[in-house]
Amino acid sequence: AQMGEAQAAAQAHISKTLEDSLNHHTEKTGKSMSDLHERLAVIDAAQKNLTDLSEQVVGLQDILSNKQARGAFGEVQLNDLVSSILPPSAYEFQATLTTGSRADCLLKLPNPPGSIIVDAKFPLESYRALHDAETEAEKVAASRSFSADIKKHIHAIAEKYIVPGETAESALMFLPSEAVYAELHANFLNVVEDSYRNKVWIVSPTTLMATLNTIRAVLKDASMREQAGLIQAEVMKLLEDVGRMDTRVDKLEKHFGNVLDDIKGIKTSSSKVSKRGERIQDIELGEETEAAELSDAPHLVPLPGGKK
């Protein structure tokens, strides 16, 4: 009987232990499944982002592979840079020159140097060919093509957008790719020197931004000098008015001086007239007194023989 009870107790303990173990593993399995679902959701979101990014990259590649679309891409980037730094009065997009040439952007600077043309160029095909080249012969051919492509753009800009009497003596060629700009200045110094000789300065987004900030400072200085000139002109006019007023005050002072002299003369004449009147009055009073004295004196009767 005791052995039966012991076996029953042992079985009960084993059953309880198995049940607890199963419950624990079930909870862990459930938590693991929940964590797995969350991680799968994160992976799905990341995969969706990668898909969207891949589509955007493909779209950008489509844009860059099309020459016309690539040109528009460069112009949009140029427009964004210029409009974000300069005031609207300082530039004009798609400006037409008197020669009939239409420029991507005209920067309105005072003389000197005058208005500067910015033309966007994106020689992507020759740049890609240069980096995709594997053999030495392919690299040499791609380098020649890239160099010739850039030089062609330089000469075209110099011919079309440097117009004596209308534009500055130089122009800007905008490369909307820092990679192309870096490749050019690192390995094609002869092309850069050719741009200097033709007075066509090559700029990238970063260097164009620095150039535009310098232009903004120049425009601000020119505006201040113009305002200073206007103020100086107004001051000169004011000084002329003050000079005329001084002249008129001098004339008025002389006029008042003459009037005072006339008043003094009148007062002198009046004083003389008054004095003469008093003298005349004194003379008249004297005659009347003498006549009265004569009338009051005793009359003498003349004596015979003329004796009194």
C-alpha positions as CSV (number, residue, x, y, z in Angstrom):
1,A,0.0,0.0,0.0
2,Q,2.8,2.4,0.9
3,M,4.6,1.5,-2.3
4,G,1.4,2.3,-4.3
5,E,1.0,5.6,-2.6
6,A,4.7,6.4,-3.3
7,Q,4.3,5.5,-7.0
8,A,1.2,7.7,-7.2
9,A,3.0,10.6,-5.6
10,A,5.9,10.2,-7.9
11,Q,3.7,10.1,-11.0
12,A,1.8,13.1,-9.7
13,H,5.1,15.0,-9.3
14,I,6.3,13.9,-12.7
15,S,3.0,15.0,-14.3
16,K,3.2,18.4,-12.5
17,T,6.8,18.8,-13.6
18,L,6.0,18.0,-17.2
19,E,3.0,20.3,-17.1
20,D,5.0,23.2,-15.7
21,S,7.7,22.5,-18.3
22,L,5.3,22.4,-21.1
23,N,3.6,25.6,-20.0
24,H,7.0,27.4,-19.7
25,H,8.0,26.2,-23.2
26,T,4.6,27.2,-24.6
27,E,5.0,30.7,-23.2
28,K,8.5,31.0,-24.5
29,T,7.4,29.7,-27.9
30,G,4.6,32.1,-28.0
31,K,6.9,35.0,-27.1
32,S,9.4,33.9,-29.7
33,M,6.7,33.8,-32.3
34,S,5.5,37.2,-31.3
35,D,9.1,38.6,-31.6
36,L,9.5,36.8,-34.9
37,H,6.3,38.4,-36.2
38,E,7.5,41.9,-35.2
39,R,10.9,41.3,-36.8
40,L,9.3,40.0,-39.9
41,A,7.1,43.2,-40.0
42,V,10.3,45.3,-39.7
43,I,12.0,43.3,-42.5
44,D,8.9,43.8,-44.7
45,A,9.0,47.5,-44.1
46,A,12.7,47.6,-44.8
47,Q,12.2,45.6,-48.0
48,K,9.4,48.0,-49.0
49,N,11.8,50.9,-48.5
50,L,14.4,49.2,-50.5
51,T,11.9,48.6,-53.3
52,D,10.9,52.3,-53.2
53,L,14.5,53.4,-53.2
54,S,15.3,51.0,-56.1
55,E,12.4,52.5,-58.1
56,Q,13.7,56.0,-57.3
57,V,17.2,55.0,-58.4
58,V,15.8,53.5,-61.6
59,G,13.8,56.6,-62.2
60,L,16.9,58.8,-61.6
61,Q,18.9,56.5,-64.0
62,D,16.2,57.0,-66.6
63,I,16.4,60.7,-66.2
64,L,20.2,60.7,-66.4
65,S,20.2,58.4,-69.4
66,N,18.0,60.8,-71.4
67,K,20.0,63.7,-72.6
68,Q,17.1,66.2,-72.7
69,A,15.9,65.1,-69.2
70,R,19.5,65.3,-67.9
71,G,19.7,68.8,-69.2
72,A,16.5,69.7,-67.4
73,F,17.8,68.1,-64.2
74,G,20.9,70.3,-64.4
75,E,18.8,73.4,-65.0
76,V,16.5,72.6,-62.1
77,Q,19.4,72.2,-59.8
78,L,20.9,75.5,-61.1
79,N,17.6,77.3,-60.6
80,D,17.3,76.1,-57.0
81,L,20.8,77.2,-56.1
82,V,20.4,80.7,-57.7
83,S,16.9,81.4,-56.3
84,S,17.9,80.3,-52.8
85,I,20.8,82.7,-52.6
86,L,20.2,85.8,-54.8
87,P,17.3,88.2,-54.7
88,P,14.9,87.9,-57.7
89,S,16.1,91.2,-59.2
90,A,19.6,89.8,-59.5
91,Y,19.0,87.0,-62.0
92,E,16.8,85.9,-65.0
93,F,16.3,82.3,-66.1
94,Q,16.1,81.5,-69.8
95,A,17.3,85.0,-70.7
96,T,17.5,85.8,-74.5
97,L,20.5,87.8,-75.6
98,T,20.6,90.3,-78.5
99,T,22.4,87.6,-80.5
100,G,19.4,85.3,-80.2
101,S,21.1,82.9,-77.8
102,R,19.1,81.8,-74.8
103,A,21.0,81.3,-71.6
104,D,20.0,79.0,-68.7
105,C,20.6,81.8,-66.2
106,L,21.8,85.4,-66.5
107,L,23.3,87.0,-63.3
108,K,22.7,90.7,-63.3
109,L,25.9,92.3,-62.0
110,P,26.8,96.0,-62.2
111,N,29.5,97.2,-64.6
112,P,32.2,96.1,-64.2
113,P,32.1,93.2,-64.8
114,G,28.5,93.2,-66.2
115,S,26.0,90.4,-66.5
116,I,27.4,86.9,-66.3
117,I,25.8,83.9,-68.1
118,V,25.6,80.5,-66.4
119,D,25.1,77.5,-68.6
120,A,24.4,74.0,-67.2
121,K,26.2,71.0,-68.8
122,F,26.1,67.3,-67.8
123,P,28.6,65.2,-69.8
124,L,27.5,61.9,-68.2
125,E,27.9,59.5,-71.1
126,S,31.6,60.2,-71.5
127,Y,32.1,60.2,-67.8
128,R,30.4,56.8,-67.4
129,A,32.5,55.5,-70.3
130,L,35.6,56.7,-68.6
131,H,34.8,54.8,-65.4
132,D,33.4,51.7,-67.1
133,A,36.6,51.3,-69.2
134,E,38.5,48.2,-68.2
135,T,41.4,47.9,-70.7
136,E,44.1,50.5,-71.1
137,A,42.9,51.2,-74.7
138,E,39.4,51.8,-73.5
139,K,40.6,54.1,-70.8
140,V,42.7,56.2,-73.3
141,A,39.7,56.4,-75.7
142,A,37.3,57.3,-72.9
143,S,39.7,60.0,-71.6
144,R,40.0,61.6,-75.1
145,S,36.2,61.5,-75.5
146,F,35.6,63.1,-72.1
147,S,38.2,65.8,-72.7
148,A,36.8,66.6,-76.1
149,D,33.3,66.7,-74.8
150,I,34.1,69.2,-72.1
151,K,36.2,71.4,-74.5
152,K,33.3,71.4,-76.9
153,H,31.0,72.8,-74.2
154,I,33.7,75.4,-73.2
155,H,34.1,76.7,-76.7
156,A,30.3,76.8,-77.3
157,I,29.7,78.8,-74.1
158,A,32.6,81.2,-74.9
159,E,31.2,81.8,-78.4
160,K,27.5,82.1,-77.5
161,Y,27.5,83.7,-74.1
162,I,30.4,86.2,-74.0
163,V,29.0,89.1,-75.9
164,P,31.1,92.4,-75.8
165,G,29.0,95.3,-74.6
166,E,26.2,93.1,-73.3
167,T,27.7,90.5,-70.9
168,A,30.8,90.2,-68.8
169,E,34.1,89.1,-70.4
170,S,33.6,85.6,-68.8
171,A,30.9,83.0,-68.3
172,L,30.2,80.1,-66.0
173,M,29.8,76.4,-67.0
174,F,27.8,74.6,-64.3
175,L,28.4,70.9,-63.8
176,P,25.6,69.5,-61.6
177,S,27.8,66.6,-60.4
178,E,30.6,66.9,-57.8
179,A,32.1,63.6,-59.1
180,V,32.4,64.9,-62.7
181,Y,33.9,68.2,-61.4
182,A,36.4,66.3,-59.2
183,E,37.4,64.0,-62.0
184,L,38.0,67.0,-64.3
185,H,40.2,68.9,-61.8
186,A,42.1,65.8,-60.7
187,N,43.0,64.2,-64.1
188,F,42.2,66.7,-66.8
189,L,44.2,69.9,-66.0
190,N,44.7,70.6,-69.7
191,V,40.9,71.0,-70.0
192,V,40.7,73.3,-67.0
193,E,43.5,75.4,-68.5
194,D,41.6,75.6,-71.7
195,S,38.6,76.9,-69.8
196,Y,40.8,79.6,-68.3
197,R,42.1,80.7,-71.7
198,N,38.5,81.0,-73.0
199,K,37.4,82.8,-69.8
200,V,34.8,80.1,-69.0
201,W,34.9,79.2,-65.3
202,I,33.8,75.6,-64.5
203,V,31.7,75.3,-61.3
204,S,30.1,72.5,-59.3
205,P,27.1,72.8,-56.9
206,T,29.5,73.6,-54.0
207,T,31.7,76.1,-55.9
208,L,28.7,77.7,-57.5
209,M,27.2,78.3,-54.1
210,A,30.4,80.0,-52.9
211,T,30.4,82.1,-56.1
212,L,26.8,83.1,-55.7
213,N,27.5,84.2,-52.1
214,T,30.4,86.3,-53.3
215,I,28.1,87.8,-56.0
216,R,25.5,88.6,-53.3
217,A,28.1,90.5,-51.3
218,V,29.1,92.4,-54.5
219,L,25.5,93.3,-55.2
220,K,25.0,94.5,-51.6
221,D,28.1,96.6,-51.8
222,A,27.0,98.1,-55.2
223,S,23.6,98.9,-53.7
224,M,25.2,100.6,-50.7
225,R,27.5,102.7,-53.0
226,E,24.5,103.6,-55.1
227,Q,22.5,104.7,-52.1
228,A,25.6,106.6,-50.9
229,G,25.8,108.4,-54.2
230,L,22.1,109.3,-54.0
231,I,22.6,110.7,-50.5
232,Q,25.7,112.6,-51.6
233,A,23.7,114.1,-54.5
234,E,20.9,115.2,-52.1
235,V,23.4,116.7,-49.7
236,M,24.9,118.7,-52.6
237,K,21.5,120.0,-53.5
238,L,20.8,120.8,-49.9
239,L,24.1,122.8,-49.7
240,E,23.1,124.7,-52.9
241,D,19.8,125.6,-51.3
242,V,21.6,126.7,-48.1
243,G,23.9,128.8,-50.3
244,R,21.0,130.5,-52.1
245,M,19.3,131.1,-48.7
246,D,22.5,132.7,-47.4
247,T,22.6,135.0,-50.5
248,R,19.0,136.0,-49.9
249,V,19.6,136.6,-46.2
250,D,22.5,138.9,-47.1
251,K,20.3,140.8,-49.5
252,L,17.6,141.0,-46.9
253,E,20.1,142.2,-44.3
254,K,21.3,144.9,-46.7
255,H,17.7,145.9,-47.4
256,F,17.0,146.1,-43.7
257,G,20.2,148.1,-43.3
258,N,19.1,150.6,-45.9
259,V,15.7,150.8,-44.3
260,L,17.3,151.5,-40.9
261,D,19.5,154.2,-42.5
262,D,16.4,155.8,-44.0
263,I,14.6,155.6,-40.7
264,K,17.6,157.3,-39.0
265,G,17.6,159.9,-41.7
266,I,13.9,160.5,-41.3
267,K,14.3,160.8,-37.5
268,T,17.2,163.3,-38.0
269,S,15.1,165.4,-40.4
270,S,12.1,165.2,-38.0
271,S,14.4,166.3,-35.1
272,K,15.7,169.2,-37.2
273,V,12.2,170.2,-38.2
274,S,11.1,170.1,-34.5
275,K,14.0,172.2,-33.5
276,R,13.4,174.8,-36.2
277,G,9.7,174.9,-35.2
278,E,10.7,175.6,-31.6
279,R,13.1,178.3,-32.7
280,I,10.3,179.9,-34.9
281,Q,8.0,179.7,-31.9
282,D,10.6,181.4,-29.7
283,I,11.1,184.1,-32.3
284,E,7.3,184.8,-32.4
285,L,7.0,184.8,-28.6
286,G,9.9,187.3,-28.5
287,E,8.3,189.7,-30.9
288,E,5.0,189.6,-29.0
289,T,6.7,190.5,-25.7
290,E,8.6,193.4,-27.2
291,A,5.4,194.8,-28.7
292,A,3.6,194.5,-25.3
293,E,6.5,196.3,-23.6
294,L,6.3,199.2,-26.1
295,S,2.5,199.5,-25.6
296,D,2.8,199.7,-21.8
297,A,5.6,202.5,-21.9
298,P,4.6,206.2,-21.1
299,H,4.3,208.5,-24.1
300,L,6.7,211.5,-24.2
301,V,5.4,214.8,-25.5
302,P,7.9,216.5,-27.7
303,L,9.0,220.0,-26.4
304,P,9.1,223.0,-28.6
305,G,12.3,223.2,-30.4
306,G,12.8,219.6,-30.7
307,K,13.7,218.9,-27.1
308,K,12.1,216.2,-25.0
